[in-house]
Amino acid sequence: MEVTDTEVYQKPSKLYVKSKWWPDSVPPKISQRLNDFFEGLSDVFKAKPGRPNLLPHQRQLLKDLRNDKNLIIANTDKGLGPCAIELHRYIDFGLNHLQDASSYRIISTDEAKRKTRALKAAIEEWVCAFEAQPPYRAGTITDMEANYIRTLKDKSWESDPYNYFYLLFKVHKSPLSTRAICSACGGLAHGLGQYVDEKLQPMAKSQSSYFRDTFELKEKLNGL
């Protein structure tokens, strides 16, 4: 079934913060009915130990891998699944990227903190510039979107505002090489990045040159 442009643009937004609202009081009758309902479910659905679908030697291998502190379970490039590599080799591959002066620059802890504070201020300034300010300005971003970006920014600032660096291994290459990834998930700009992604996705999908994945491309090429 083909999705129209209108349906794409009307897709519900994921940029919302779950409400913490709870009623001041709940009628006893409702609480009693809920308790009866859950008790009834517990009588019908009993927890049972599941039967593993792995052989004993396979389970032992997974246990050994989990307990081996000299191994890193990493992801591979091109979606080829997980791989295991020695910890010291993982570190060496990472340092090869980080010591590349054309791509990375080592900064002090104080400079990193200053840049992080500047990023936090810049995100807040951007939200203030484009959110609605009644009765004078309608705003480009909605109250829900502004609240979402601010909430994720503040949560990150209180816990861990920095991005994370990791490697994807190109196991299809010889010799083995890596792709460096600096993930913003959970970082200061995570919420803003999700906002940008949600706004750009419909525009990209409405282009005549758009195809979802390589399988769809293959289908289109087979029809030519």
N, C-alpha and C positions, 0 to 999 in steps of 0.2 A: 504493500500500500504506500503510495507516494505521499509524503508530507508536504503540505503547502507552506508558502512563506508566512501566511497568517498564523497557521498553527505553530510554526517555529517561534514566532515572536510572542505568542500567547502562552508559551510554556511557563509553568509556575516558577518563580524565582527561588533559588536556594539561599539567597542572601538574607537570612532572618536569624534572629536570636531567640531561642526557646524562652517562652514566658515562665517566670517563677511565681506567677500568681497562684494562690490557693485560697479557697473560700475560708472566711473567718470561722464558720461553723458548718458542720455536716449533719443533717438530720440523722438521729440514731437508726431509723428504719433503713436508710440507705446503707449505712455501715454494716448493719446486720445482714442485709441481702447480699452485699459484696462478700462478706465472710462466708455465708452459706454457699455462695457460688464457687469460691475458691476451694472450700472444703470438698464440695462435690467433685470438682476437677481432680483434686488430689486422690480421691477414691478411684477414679477412672484411669488416670494416667500414673502408673507406678514407675519410678526410676529403676532401670535394669542395667546391669553392667553390659557394655557392648563387647561384641566379639571382634578382636583386631583382625584386619584383613592382610596383615603382614606376617611373614614367617619369622620364627624366633631369631634366625641369624640376621634378618633385616632389621628387626627391632634392636638387636644388640649393636648393629652398625650405627644406627641413628643415635643410640645412647652414647657410643664412643665418640661420635662426631660432636655431640652436644657438650661432652665433658672435656674435649681436647682444647686446652687454652692456647695452643700453638696454631690453631686453624681459624680462618675467617670464612664464614659462609656469605658469599657475595652474589650479586646479581650479574647477569651477562647482558651484553648489548644485543640488539635485534630480538629481544624477548625470547632468548634461548634457554631461560630457566636459571636456577641457582648453580653455583659452582663453589668448590672449596679450594682455598689457597693458603699457603703458610703465612702466618702473621708478619714475619720479617719481610717477605716479598711484597705483601700488600703495602707495608710502610714504604718500601723502596719505590714502588710504583707511584704512590701518592707524593713522595718528595720530588720525584722527577717532574711532576707537574708544577708543584708549588715553588720549585727553585727556578722555573722558567721565567726570567725577568721580563720577557716580552708580554707575558700574560698576567703575572702576579707580582705584587709588591708587598714586602714585609713592612708592617706598620707597628707602632708601639701600642701597648694596652691603652694608654691615655688617648691616643689618636682614634683608636677603635671606639672608645666610649664616646668621644666627641661626635664622631660620624653617626653613631647610633642615635644619640640625642638629636642630632640635626635631622635624621631621617624621620624620627618620631614627630618632630615639630613640623616637618614638611608635609607629612600625611595629614596631620590635624589642620594645617593651613589650607590644604587642598579641599578637604571635606567642608570646612567653613566657607570656602569660596564658592562652592557649588550646591550646598544644601539649601533647602527652602528657609527663608527668613520672613515669616508673615509679619505684617501684611504687605511688605515692600517687595518681596521677591519670591517667585514660585519655586525656583530651584531646579537644577538639572538632575540631581540624585534625590531619591525619595528619603523620607525619614527612616524607613526600614533599612535601606541600604547604608545610610550614614551611621545608623546605630550598629549595624553589623561590622562595618569597617572599624569603627571606634572600639567596639567590644573586643574583637580579635587583636587589635593593636595593643590595647591595655592589658589583656591577658598575657600576651607575649612579653610585654615590658616587665610585668611582675614576676614572670617565671624565667624565661630564657629568650631574649630578643634576637639572638644571632642565628644565621643560616648554618646549615650543615654540609660539609664537604665529604663526598664519597666517590667511589669508583665503580664503573661498569666495565666488565672484562670482555674484550673482543676475542672470544674463544674461536671464532671463525677465521681469525688472522694468524699468520705465521711469519715472524715470531709473535708471541702473545703481546698484545698492547691493551691500553685502557682508555676509557673516556671519562673525563672528570666531570662531576656533577656538583653544583652548589645549590642545594635545595632550599627554597624559601618557605617550605611547609612549616607552619608553626612560628615563623619569624615575624618581624614587625610588619612586613609588607604582604603577609599572606592574605588578609582580608581584601586589601586593595587589588591584589593580583587576581583573586577570584571574581571581583567586580569587573575588572577589565576583560577577563575570559568570558564571563557571561554576556557582556555586551558585544564582544567581537565574534562569538560563535555564530549567531544568526546571520551576521553579515557575510562570514566566510561560507556558510552553508547555502546562502542564496545565490552564490556565484555559479555560473554555468560550468566553470572549470573544476568545481568541487566534487570529490568522491570520498566516501567514508574511509575506505581502507584499500589495501592492495587486492583483496578479493573482488571488491566492486570494480576496481580498475580492470582487472582481468576479464570480468564479465563484459565490460564495455568494449574492450579490445577484441574479444571473441566475436562481438557482433559487427565488427567493421569488415 
